[in-house]
Structure formats: structure tokens, C-alpha cells
Amino acid sequence: MTAGLLVAVAVGGLIGAPTRYLVDRAITARIATERPWGTVIVNISGSLLLGLLAGLSLARHLPITAGALFGDGFCGAYTTFSTFTYETVRLVEDGDLLEAATNVAVSVAGGLAAAAAGVAVGLHL
């Protein structure tokens, strides 16, 4: 890895992490429910963006530095598997097994569908 790619990943992460926090807080403030919608929406939108970047990269329309900045850096910091896992475990501990299972199903299926849609769009641009 070159120094330029490392800087690109760092800058992307520097932007992605606070963006995730702000988007999650904005959604959570508007939707009062036990389901962690902020994390769900962040992860699905991040999957869509990363899929789009992957499609663009596969079609050779994305320079490697842009992929490092937006894909590895921004999307890596923006999406959050650890928070998804923590919130799901919290739902299980609270005894809300249906909500926990729904959170897993919506997050995984939504993330996969969004990533696939992003790749399809990126390949056709």
C-alpha cells in the first residue's frame, strides 16, 4: 500500500465515522421504536454505496485512490457490523426475540439487496 492510498483511507474514515453517527442520531430522533432503525439504514445505505463503487471498479471507471477513499475509508467507517451485533444482542437480552430476528433479517437481506443493486448500477454507468 502506498502512502497516498493510506491517506485516502484515513481521510475517508475521518469523514465516514462522524457521518454514521450523525445519520444514526437523526434517524433515531425521528423514529421512536425498539428496532435500531438508524443502524439498519446506515448499513443498508452503506451497502448500496459500496456496491456502486464495486460496480464502478469492476467496470474500470473508478481510480484505485477513489476506491480507497470512498470504499475502504468512508464505507468502512460509515457502516458498522459491531453496532448491528450489539443492538441485536441487546434485543435478545431484553427478551424481544422477534424484534432481534427481524433486525437480523432486515439488515442482512436489505444490505445484500442494496449491494447487488449498487453493483448493477455501477456496472452499467
Stockholm file with secondary structure:
# STOCKHOLM 1.0

chainA/1-125         MTAGLLVAVAVGGLIGAPTRYLVDRAITARIATERPWGTVIVNISGSLLLGLLAGLSLARHLPITAGALFGDGFCGAYTTFSTFTYETVRLVEDGDLLEAATNVAVSVAGGLAAAAAGVAVGLHL
#=GR chainA/1-125 SS CCHHHHHHHHHHHHHHHHHHHHHHHHHHHHCCSSSCHHHHHHHHHHHHHHHHHHHHHHTTCSCHHHIIIIIIIIIHHHSCHHHHHHHHHHHHHTTCHHHHHHHHHHHHHHHHHHHHHHHHHHHHC
#=GC SS_cons         CCHHHHHHHHHHHHHHHHHHHHHHHHHHHHCCSSSCHHHHHHHHHHHHHHHHHHHHHHTTCSCHHHIIIIIIIIIHHHSCHHHHHHHHHHHHHTTCHHHHHHHHHHHHHHHHHHHHHHHHHHHHC
//
